[in-house]
């Protein structure tokens, strides 16, 4: 059983039924149709940044019904995509947050190294060394290293409080959830959480560690989560409001 920050995964995995292109609002988006044995109705999700669409359907759903569903909800899709934040690409001259603080990316190709933080005259800088084609990847790797360091400290603190052990900590780049906890004690986190302010990072860890003791989203779980992170409601709201913008940043 796996529990995530926003939803629980089904006991039986969904399988790919079809993959095709879908034109909406003058854009051609990839559409993935997933067949889920536990699904009782059609559901539609728009990927972060409006990169694509993902549908979940019950087994044996005819293609014509899928097409009808998309046609009925075309206006909704157009509206949601129009409201989505721009998808900034990591490059010199743009700012990305590190622990919630915007850092200006400065490229220094002549020097060797990876990435370092520095306080500039106009604010924090993220100095990136090496060839330009590797800049975005180097910034992503930097965030992963910082995330692992912070997450390991927070996991150790919260697991000591609840008296449970985390088997392993994994970093992922998931688009639909920020973290998950398995019944064997594996904790997974999106390394993009490193761009959020420290209280939000702490909340995410508290949420997943609470699942080590309460593998559900019932009253006991939320009570424990609130004990580990007293600011749970505000942090949860912040992540819901701002998480899409962090997931939309392009590190490719």
C-alpha positions as CSV (number, residue, x, y, z in Angstrom):
1,X,0.0,0.0,0.0
2,X,1.3,3.5,-0.9
3,X,-0.1,6.7,0.5
4,X,0.7,10.0,-1.1
5,X,0.3,13.6,0.0
6,X,-2.9,14.2,-2.0
7,X,-4.2,10.7,-2.9
8,X,-3.7,7.0,-2.3
9,X,-2.6,4.8,-5.1
10,X,-4.9,1.9,-6.0
11,X,-4.0,-1.6,-4.9
12,X,-4.0,-2.7,-8.6
13,X,-1.9,-0.6,-10.9
14,X,-3.3,1.3,-13.8
15,X,-2.2,0.2,-17.3
16,X,-1.8,2.2,-20.4
17,X,-4.8,1.8,-22.7
18,X,-3.9,4.4,-25.4
19,X,-1.5,7.2,-26.1
20,X,-2.2,9.9,-28.7
21,X,-2.3,13.6,-29.4
22,X,-5.2,15.9,-28.5
23,X,-5.7,19.4,-30.0
24,X,-7.1,22.0,-27.7
25,X,-6.9,25.8,-27.5
26,X,-4.6,25.8,-30.5
27,X,-2.1,23.4,-28.9
28,X,-1.4,19.8,-29.5
29,X,-0.9,17.9,-26.2
30,X,0.0,14.3,-25.5
31,X,-2.9,12.4,-24.1
32,X,-2.4,9.2,-22.0
33,X,-5.4,7.1,-21.3
34,X,-4.9,4.8,-18.3
35,X,-7.2,1.8,-17.6
36,X,-7.7,1.3,-13.8
37,X,-9.5,-1.8,-12.5
38,X,-10.8,0.2,-9.5
39,X,-12.1,3.2,-11.5
40,X,-15.9,3.6,-11.7
41,X,-15.9,6.7,-13.8
42,X,-13.7,8.8,-16.2
43,X,-11.4,11.3,-14.6
44,X,-9.1,13.8,-16.3
45,X,-5.9,15.4,-15.0
46,X,-3.8,18.1,-16.7
47,X,0.0,17.7,-16.2
48,X,1.9,20.5,-14.5
49,X,2.5,23.4,-16.9
50,X,-0.1,22.1,-19.3
51,X,2.4,19.7,-20.8
52,X,-0.2,17.0,-21.4
53,X,-3.4,15.3,-20.4
54,X,-4.0,12.0,-18.5
55,X,-7.3,10.2,-18.4
56,X,-8.2,7.3,-16.1
57,X,-11.0,5.1,-17.2
58,X,-12.7,1.9,-16.1
59,X,-11.7,-1.4,-17.9
60,X,-13.3,-1.8,-21.3
61,X,-14.3,1.8,-21.8
62,X,-15.1,2.3,-25.5
63,X,-13.0,4.9,-27.4
64,X,-16.2,6.7,-28.5
65,X,-17.1,7.3,-24.8
66,X,-13.6,8.7,-24.1
67,X,-14.0,11.0,-27.1
68,X,-17.4,12.2,-25.9
69,X,-16.0,12.9,-22.5
70,X,-13.2,15.0,-23.9
71,X,-15.6,17.0,-26.2
72,X,-17.9,17.7,-23.2
73,X,-15.0,19.0,-21.1
74,X,-13.1,20.9,-23.8
75,X,-14.1,24.3,-22.4
76,X,-12.9,23.2,-19.0
77,X,-9.6,22.1,-20.4
78,X,-9.1,25.3,-22.3
79,X,-9.9,27.4,-19.2
80,X,-7.6,25.4,-16.9
81,X,-4.7,25.5,-19.3
82,X,-5.1,29.3,-19.8
83,X,-4.9,29.8,-16.0
84,X,-1.8,27.6,-15.6
85,X,1.5,29.4,-14.7
86,X,4.0,30.0,-17.4
87,X,6.6,27.3,-17.7
88,X,9.9,29.0,-17.0
89,X,13.0,27.3,-18.3
90,X,16.1,27.3,-16.2
91,X,18.7,29.5,-17.9
92,X,21.1,32.4,-17.1
93,X,19.3,35.5,-16.0
94,X,16.2,33.9,-14.6
95,X,15.4,33.5,-10.9
96,X,14.4,30.2,-9.2
97,X,13.6,29.8,-5.5
98,X,15.9,27.9,-3.2
99,X,14.2,27.2,0.2
100,X,11.7,29.9,-0.9
101,X,14.2,32.6,-1.6
102,X,14.6,33.7,-5.3
103,X,18.1,33.2,-6.6
104,X,19.4,34.8,-9.9
105,X,21.1,32.2,-12.1
106,X,24.6,33.4,-13.2
107,X,26.6,31.3,-15.7
108,X,30.4,31.3,-15.4
109,X,31.5,28.9,-18.2
110,X,35.2,29.6,-17.9
111,X,35.4,28.2,-14.4
112,X,35.3,24.6,-13.3
113,X,32.9,23.2,-10.7
114,X,29.2,22.7,-10.2
115,X,26.9,25.2,-8.5
116,X,27.3,27.5,-5.5
117,X,25.2,30.1,-3.7
118,X,26.4,33.6,-3.2
119,X,25.0,36.9,-1.9
120,X,25.1,39.5,-4.7
121,X,24.7,43.2,-4.5
122,X,21.0,42.9,-5.6
123,X,20.2,39.6,-3.9
124,X,21.1,35.9,-3.7
125,X,22.9,34.3,-6.7
126,X,23.2,30.8,-8.0
127,X,26.5,30.6,-9.7
128,X,26.6,27.7,-12.2
129,X,29.9,26.6,-13.8
130,X,30.7,24.6,-16.9
131,X,29.2,24.4,-20.4
132,X,25.9,26.0,-21.1
133,X,24.1,22.8,-22.3
134,X,24.6,21.3,-18.9
135,X,23.4,24.4,-16.9
136,X,19.8,23.3,-16.2
137,X,20.9,19.8,-15.2
138,X,23.5,21.2,-12.9
139,X,21.0,23.4,-11.1
140,X,18.6,20.4,-10.8
141,X,21.4,18.3,-9.3
142,X,22.2,21.0,-6.9
143,X,18.6,21.1,-5.7
144,X,18.6,17.3,-5.3
145,X,21.8,17.4,-3.1
146,X,20.3,20.2,-1.0
147,X,17.0,18.3,-0.7
148,X,18.6,15.1,0.4
149,X,20.5,16.9,3.1
150,X,17.5,18.8,4.5
151,X,15.1,15.9,4.1
152,X,17.3,13.4,5.9
153,X,17.6,15.8,8.9
154,X,13.9,16.4,9.0
155,X,13.0,12.7,8.6
156,X,15.4,11.8,11.5
157,X,13.8,14.4,13.7
158,X,10.1,13.5,13.0
159,X,10.7,9.7,13.1
160,X,12.3,10.0,16.5
161,X,9.2,11.8,17.7
162,X,6.8,9.2,16.4
163,X,9.0,6.3,17.3
164,X,9.1,4.8,13.9
165,X,11.9,4.0,11.4
166,X,12.2,5.1,7.8
167,X,13.6,2.2,5.7
168,X,15.0,4.5,3.0
169,X,14.5,8.0,1.6
170,X,14.1,8.4,-2.2
171,X,14.1,11.5,-4.3
172,X,11.8,11.6,-7.4
173,X,10.5,14.1,-9.9
174,X,6.8,13.3,-9.7
175,X,4.1,15.6,-11.2
176,X,1.0,14.5,-9.4
177,X,2.2,14.3,-5.8
178,X,4.9,15.6,-3.5
179,X,5.6,12.6,-1.4
180,X,4.6,9.1,-0.5
181,X,5.1,6.4,2.2
182,X,4.9,2.7,1.7
183,X,4.0,0.1,4.3
184,X,7.6,-1.1,4.5
185,X,8.8,2.4,5.6
186,X,10.1,3.8,2.2
187,X,9.6,7.5,2.1
188,X,9.7,9.3,-1.3
189,X,9.8,13.0,-2.0
190,X,9.9,15.3,-5.0
191,X,13.2,17.0,-4.9
192,X,11.4,20.1,-6.2
193,X,10.2,20.7,-2.7
194,X,13.6,22.3,-2.1
195,X,12.3,25.4,-3.9
196,X,9.6,25.8,-1.3
197,X,10.1,27.7,2.0
198,X,11.4,25.7,5.0
199,X,8.1,25.4,6.8
200,X,6.5,23.8,3.7
201,X,9.4,21.3,3.5
202,X,9.0,20.5,7.1
203,X,5.2,20.0,6.6
204,X,5.8,17.6,3.7
205,X,8.2,15.5,5.8
206,X,5.8,15.5,8.8
207,X,3.0,14.4,6.5
208,X,4.8,11.4,5.2
209,X,6.4,10.4,8.5
210,X,2.9,10.5,10.1
211,X,2.0,7.8,7.6
212,X,4.6,5.5,9.1
213,X,2.2,5.3,12.1
214,X,-1.1,6.0,10.5
215,X,-1.4,4.6,6.9
216,X,-4.5,6.6,6.1
217,X,-5.9,10.1,6.0
218,X,-8.2,9.7,9.0
219,X,-8.6,11.9,12.1
220,X,-5.8,10.2,13.9
221,X,-3.5,10.8,11.0
222,X,-4.3,14.5,10.8
223,X,-4.0,14.9,14.6
224,X,-0.5,13.4,14.5
225,X,0.4,15.5,11.4
226,X,-0.7,18.6,13.3
227,X,1.4,17.6,16.3
228,X,4.5,17.2,14.2
229,X,3.8,20.4,12.2
230,X,1.5,22.8,14.1
231,X,1.2,24.9,10.9
232,X,-0.2,22.1,8.9
233,X,-3.3,23.8,7.5
234,X,-1.4,26.9,6.3
235,X,1.4,24.9,4.7
236,X,-1.0,22.5,3.0
237,X,-2.8,25.5,1.5
238,X,0.5,27.1,0.4
239,X,1.5,23.9,-1.4
240,X,-1.9,23.6,-3.1
241,X,-1.7,27.2,-4.2
242,X,1.9,27.4,-5.3
243,X,3.0,23.8,-6.0
244,X,1.9,23.8,-9.7
245,X,4.3,26.7,-10.4
246,X,7.2,24.8,-8.9
247,X,6.4,21.6,-10.8
248,X,6.1,23.6,-14.0
249,X,9.8,24.8,-14.0
250,X,11.6,23.2,-16.9
251,X,15.0,21.7,-15.9
252,X,15.6,20.0,-19.3
